[in-house]
């Protein structure tokens, strides 16, 4: 039987979590400062406004990102209509930026859905990336069915360069320095922890999405009524 002190502690956790959580769920609730960090001040979204953005900052060279991808795929399959998943390839410099160029070129060409998981496989299973050069990255995408010449042109285009720079700035603004890291609506930074792993990371994302949805549903505070203008003194009668 739970001790009174434990019950009081769980009740406190429940009161701090989202409404409707049971005590057992509240005990497993994401922990501020551990499972997620609040971003202060909140930062602009990577994509357009209108939906709650879940932005995964990842890199194809990152084995942890490859391991996280099946979890993201399962989560994406039940994506609510008011939520958008946005992939943000890290641009930390060097060959990683070439991988980012490849990703954004494939995105520009509308090929992300069929190349994203496959590129992880090409990198970590088939070991097709040795140096991370632009030519090598283009070879991998050509093997996945994209036109190599068109891809190289797109990788070196102004539009892709702009996206790589935006990705770099987004990571800097939101405090992301490792992958995979998920940024929820520009307000929270989520990473995996040793004790809860990737499934805990997914639960944290759901928790923060629900929090953002609840915050957006709250009615705006009524504007304060304008104070009446101070009465002006009556003008003195004109002298005669």
PAPA-778472 format. One record per atom (N, C-alpha, C): residue in three letters; x, y, z. Coordinates in steps of 0.02 Angstrom, whole numbers, plus 50000, padded with zeros to 5 digits. Example, Ala and Ser with C-alpha at 12.3 -4.5 7.8 and 13.67 -1.06 7.14 Angstrom:
<bapas>
ala506604971650390ala506154977550390ala506604983550390ser506424988850354ser506844994750357ser506455000250394
</bapas>
This chain:
<bapas>
unk500424994050000unk500005000050000unk500445006250000unk500335010949954unk500745016949952unk500705020850017unk501265023450038unk501275027550099unk500955034350085unk500695037650138unk500385044250128unk500865049150094unk501515048950114unk501985053650084unk502045052450009unk502075045949989unk502125044349918unk501505046749881unk500915045649911unk500295047949880unk500275055449871unk500525059049922unk500545066349916unk501015068449860unk501585064849854unk502065066449801unk501775065249732unk501425059449724unk501115058049660unk500565062949643unk500195064949694unk499665069949683unk499955076549660unk500535078249689unk500865084449668unk501095083949596unk501385078149578unk501605077249508unk501015077849461unk500455074649481unk499855074849439unk499605081949430unk499655085849483unk499405092749478unk499835096949432unk500485095049424unk500935098849381unk500905096349308unk500645090249299unk500595087549232unk499945089749199unk499815086949139unk499215088949104unk498595086249139unk498035089849135unk497415087449166unk497205080649136unk496905076449177unk496665070049152unk497145064249161unk497765065649181unk498245060249191unk498095056549256unk498165049949254unk498115046049316unk498755046949356unk498735044749419unk499335045349460unk499905041249431unk499755035349405unk500285031149376unk500585034649315unk500165037649273unk500415041149214unk500825047249235unk500585050649287unk500935056649310unk501625054949337unk501695049049368unk502345047049395unk502855046049339unk502605044349278unk503045043449221unk503055049649176unk502765055049199unk502735061149159unk503435063649144unk503535066749086unk504195069449070unk504435074349123unk505085074049136unk505385078049189unk505715084349161unk505475090149181unk505795096349157unk506525096449176unk506945098549129unk507665098949142unk508015092349132unk507645086949122unk507955080349110unk507725077649043unk507075076449037unk506805073948974unk506715079448923unk506625085448946unk506575091148900unk506825097548934unk507025102148892unk507255108748915unk506805114048884unk506595118848923unk506205124348895unk506675129248861unk506475131448802unk506885136248763unk506625143248779unk507045147248809unk506845153948830unk507325159148800unk507055163848762unk506355164348740unk506205159348685unk505565158048674unk505355153448620unk505615156148553unk505775151548508unk506075153348444unk505595152248386unk505695155748330unk505265154648271unk505315147448246unk504775145048216unk504775138348188unk505235137948128unk505445131748112unk505845130748051unk505405131147990unk504795128347995unk504325128447940unk503805133947948unk503285133847906unk502775139047909unk502335138347971unk502015143747994unk501565143348051unk500915139748031unk500495138548081unk499845135548068unk499755128748100unk500295125348115unk500265118848148unk500785118648204unk500685113948251unk501185112748303unk501765109148270unk502345112148272unk502925109248237unk503345104848282unk503465098848258unk503945094248291unk504535093648242unk505075097048258unk505655097348213unk506205092748240unk506365087648201unk506915083248221unk507555085548189unk508035087648230unk508695089448205unk509105082948205unk509315080748147unk509655074348139unk510245075048092unk510625069648084unk511135069348032unk511185062148008unk511295061347943unk511345054547916unk511965050847944unk512465054547965unk513065051047991unk512965048448061unk512415050448094unk512295049048165unk511945042248173unk512285037448203unk511995030748212unk511395031048259unk511395035648307unk510825036248352unk510205038848314unk510325043048265unk509765045448223unk509475039648183unk509915035348157unk509685029448120unk509285024848165unk509505024148228unk509135019848275unk508475023048296unk508445029648295unk507835033248315unk507315033148260unk507535032448197unk507085033148140unk506475028448143unk506555022048161unk505945017748165unk505445020348216unk505675023348270unk505215026148320unk504845032148291unk505205036348255unk504895042148223unk504395039848170unk504555034548133unk504105032048082unk503445029748112unk503485026148168unk502875023848201unk502475029648228unk502825034648255unk502485040648281unk502155044448224unk502505045048168unk502245048748111unk501615045548083unk501555038948090unk500975035348063unk500325037348099unk500385040148160unk499795042348196unk499805049948207unk500135053448162unk500215060648168unk499545064148168unk499375068048220unk498745071848221unk498735077148166unk498135079048147unk498055083848091unk498345090648107unk498395092448171unk498635099148189unk499385099148204unk499735093748187unk500455093148202unk500835092048137unk501425095148131unk501855094148072unk502535091548095unk502755086048064unk503435083548075unk503895086748024unk504425089848047unk504905093148003unk505595090248016unk505915087647963unk506605085347970unk507075091247958unk507555092148003unk508045097447996unk508735094147998unk509065093647940unk509725090547941unk510225095247972unk510595092748021unk511095096848055unk511625099248006unk511895105048020unk512425107947978unk512965110448026unk513325105648055unk513845107348104unk514525108648073unk514565108348005unk515195109647972unk515485103447940unk515965104447894unk516315098847863unk515855094647819unk515995088047819unk515615083447776unk514885082947796unk514725084647859unk514025084547880unk513615089447838unk513925095047821unk513565099947779unk513425097147709unk513875092847684unk513745089647619unk513155084847623unk513105081247679unk512525076947689unk511885081147693unk511935086947725unk511365091547729unk511165093947659unk511655095547619unk511515097647550unk511155092147511unk511375086047521unk511045080447488unk510325079747511unk510215080347576unk509535079647603unk509085085047575unk509305091347577unk508885096847554unk508785096747478unk509275094147441unk509185093347369unk508645088047355unk508675082447391unk508155077247383unk507475079947403unk507455083947456unk506825087047477unk506555091647423unk506995095747394unk506795100347341unk506515096647281unk506785090747268unk506565086647211unk505975082147229unk505715082947290unk505125079147311unk505255071747322unk505875069947342unk506055062847348unk506155060547419unk506035064847469unk506205063147538unk505855056747562unk505225055947546unk504855050147571unk505165043547550unk505455043347490unk505735036947467unk506485036447478unk506815041847497unk507545041447505unk507785042047578unk507355044547623unk507585046147690unk507845039847727unk507425034947736unk507645028847770unk508185025247730unk508135025547665unk508615022047622unk509315025047629unk509355031647640unk510025034647647unk510335032547713unk509945032147766unk510215029447829unk510505022447817unk510135018347780unk510365011547766unk511005011547725unk511035016047675unk511625016447632unk512235018547673unk512135022847722unk512695025247762unk512915020047813unk512445017447852unk512635013447911unk512645005847899unk512285003547848unk512264996347835unk512694994647774unk512574998147719unk512954996847658unk513635000247656unk513735005147701unk514385008547707unk514595011847641unk514125015147608unk514285018247544unk514595025147550unk514555028047609unk514855034647619unk515535033747653unk516065035547619unk516735034847647unk517035041547668unk516955046547625unk517255053147639unk516735058547651unk516125057447626unk515605062547634unk515655068147583unk516015066947528unk516065072147476unk515395072947440unk515305078647407unk514695079847369unk514605074547315unk515155072647282unk515115067547229unk514875060847257unk515135059047315unk514945052747346unk514205052847367unk513985058347396unk513285059047416unk512835058547354unk513045061747300unk512655061447238unk512625054247212unk513165050447218unk513175043447196unk512645039347234unk512585040547299unk512105036847339unk511395038447315unk511245044847305unk510575046647283unk510435044047212unk510945043847170unk510855041047103unk510675033647108unk510985030147156unk510815023147167unk510115022147194unk509815027547220unk509135027247246unk508625029647194unk508875030847133unk508415032447078unk508385039747057unk508775044147089unk508755051247070unk509255052647014unk509095057646974unk509545059646920unk510165062946951unk510745059946939unk511355062246973unk511545069446955unk511515071046890unk511705077746869unk511235083046898unk510585081546896unk510095086246923unk510185087046998unk510335081447031unk510435081747103unk511035086147121unk511595085147085unk512195089147099unk512055096547088unk511695098147034unk511525105147020unk511105107947077unk510625103947101unk510185106247155unk510575106947220unk511035102347233unk511435102747294unk511845109147298unk512055111647239unk512455117747237unk512045124047223unk511385123347225unk510945129047209unk510895133947268unk510675139947252unk510575145047303unk510045142847353unk509505139647328unk508965137547372unk509205132547425unk509605127647405unk509865122747452unk510355125947500unk510775130347474unk511245133847518unk510875137747572unk510315140947553unk509905144647601unk509615140047654unk509385134047633unk509105129347681unk509635126747729unk510235125447705unk510775123147749unk510935128647800unk510955134847778unk511085140347824unk510515141147875unk509905140247853unk509325140647899unk509365135047950unk509565129147928unk509625123547975unk510155125048028unk510705127848006unk511245129648053unk511005134848103unk510655139848079unk510395145148123unk509865142448170unk509435137948146unk508915135048187unk509215131248246unk509725127248232unk510055123448286unk510375128148336unk510695133348312unk511015138148357unk510495141748400unk509945143948370unk509435147648407unk509085143448460unk508995137048445unk508635132648492unk509105128848538unk509755129948533unk510235126848578unk510375119548564unk510285117448501unk510405110448483unk511145109548466unk511485105048502unk512195103748487unk512335096248479unk511815092148477unk511895084948467unk511285082248432unk511365076448401unk510805073348365unk510705066248391unk510075063648389unk509465067248370unk509195071548427unk508965077448411unk508625081848458unk507985084148425unk507445084248463unk506805086448436unk506615093048469unk506405097848428unk506175104348452unk505425104648441unk505055105448495unk504325105648492unk504095112848491unk503835115048433unk503525121548424unk503965127448444unk504625126548438unk505085131848455unk505145133348528unk504815129148570unk504785130648642unk505135125548686unk505225119448661unk505515114148703unk506015110148662unk506555108148695unk507085104148665unk507085097248699unk507015091948659unk506925085148686unk507495080748663unk507795077148711unk508315072248695unk508165065748732unk508475060348709unk508385053948742unk508785053848807unk508525050248857unk508885049348920unk509075041948927unk509575040548968unk509825033748976unk509285029149006unk508865031949049unk508375027549083unk507735026649044unk507555031249000unk506915030648964unk506995029648889unk507575031048862unk507725029448793unk507295033048742unk507265030148682unk506895033348628unk506145033148639unk505885027848671unk505165027648685unk504965033148734unk505405034448782unk505285040048828unk505305046648791unk505735047148742unk505775053248701unk505125054348663unk504845048948636unk504205049448600unk503645051548648unk503645048748709unk503135050648758unk503195057948777unk503815060348781unk503935067348797unk503675071848741unk503785069848679unk503535073748623unk502775074148626unk502445068448638unk501705068448643unk501475073048699unk501815072648755unk501645076748814unk501685084248797unk502225086248763unk502325093248748unk501865095648692unk501705091248644unk501215093048592unk500535094248625unk500345089948672unk499705090948707unk499715097448746unk500285099048776unk500335105248814unk500265111248768unk500575111048709unk500525116548662unk499805117148636unk499485111448623unk498795111548599unk498335114748651unk498435112848714unk498025115648768unk498145123148775unk498775125248767unk498935132348773unk498605136348717unk498595133548657unk498285137048601unk497525137348607unk497245132548644unk496515132248651unk496245137048704unk496695139448747unk496475143948799unk496245150548768unk495675153248791unk495455159748764unk495935165248784unk496025169848739unk496465175448753unk496175179748809unk496625182448850unk496405186648905unk496075192848876unk495505194848905unk495165200848878unk495605207048887unk495575211248837unk495975217348840unk495705221848895unk496165225048929unk495965229548983unk495575235448954unk495045237248989unk494635242848966unk495045249248968unk494955253248917unk495315259548915unk495095264148971unk495575267249004unk495415271749059unk495075277949031unk494575280549065unk494245286649039unk494725292449039unk494655296548988unk495095302348984unk494975307049042unk495515309749068unk495445314349125unk495055320549103unk494595322549147unk494185328449131unk494625334549127unk494525338449076unk494905344549069unk494565350149108unk494955354449138unk494635360049173unk494275364549124unk493695367049147unk493305371649105unk493715377849089unk493675380249029unk494065386349012unk493805392349052unk494275396649070unk494075402649107unk493665407149061unk493165410449090unk492755414949048unk493175420449018unk493015422048956unk493395427248923unk493275433948958unk493795437948964unk493735444548997unk493335449348954unk493005453848987unk492615458748950unk492945465548956
</bapas>
